Amino acid sequence: MQRTCVTASHQGKSVFSRAFIRAIADDQDLPVPSPTYLLQNTYEEHDGPLVHHFDLYRLSGPAELGRLQLEDAFNSGICLIEWAERLGSSAPADHLQVHIELLSEEDEERIRGMQGTRELIDQASSFQEEPADVDPEEGENAYCDKRWRRVVLIPKGIAWIKRIGNLAQALMDRPDQGLFLLSSLSQR
């Protein structure tokens, strides 16, 4: 099986993780609690691939990773890892890093002023979070932050470089599918 490991960091990783898992499972009502205290949740009761969701926040470093059986998880399905910087050298060579950062007010205003974005912005602004998106551990106001974010995809390894290249091409071919800012695709 080809390894599929996605690491999420910075502002919005829990919301990203929840949406990612629901999309893979094709179930927008799927409960996706934070694995902060359990360290790992597994999703297998759907038609898609097995999904391992890790949150390594409570770990102090790579020495504590042994009990998670990461190598088995990396080889058995999709791994979504929050706080992946705690993996150290245990991270697989081939993986996708997803960095999520808040946009400055200046960047947000610049994007709002771009030709052709008004309809897409209005459409995105009309999106309302469903009550099912509220994680009891995070409280009712967990998803009230509507500030804009930049998502940077950093492919690690040739397989991910090819996948991101294909994604970039698909977005260029179908700009009507949404507002995407592909500011940079680089291997770091």
Stockholm file with secondary structure:
# STOCKHOLM 1.0

chainA/1-188         MQRTCVTASHQGKSVFSRAFIRAIADDQDLPVPSPTYLLQNTYEEHDGPLVHHFDLYRLSGPAELGRLQLEDAFNSGICLIEWAERLGSSAPADHLQVHIELLSEEDEERIRGMQGTRELIDQASSFQEEPADVDPEEGENAYCDKRWRRVVLIPKGIAWIKRIGNLAQALMDRPDQGLFLLSSLSQR
#=GR chainA/1-188 SS CCCEEEEEEETTHHHHHHHHHHHHHTCTTCCCCCCTTTSEEEECSSSSCCEEEEECTTCCSGGGCGGGCHHHHHHHSEEEEETGGGGGGGSCSSEEEEEEEECCHHHHHHHHTSTTCHHHHHHHHTCCCCGGGCCTTTCTTTTCCCCCEEEEEEEESHHHHHHHHHHHHHHHHCGGGCCCCCCCCCCC
#=GC SS_cons         CCCEEEEEEETTHHHHHHHHHHHHHTCTTCCCCCCTTTSEEEECSSSSCCEEEEECTTCCSGGGCGGGCHHHHHHHSEEEEETGGGGGGGSCSSEEEEEEEECCHHHHHHHHTSTTCHHHHHHHHTCCCCGGGCCTTTCTTTTCCCCCEEEEEEEESHHHHHHHHHHHHHHHHCGGGCCCCCCCCCCC
//
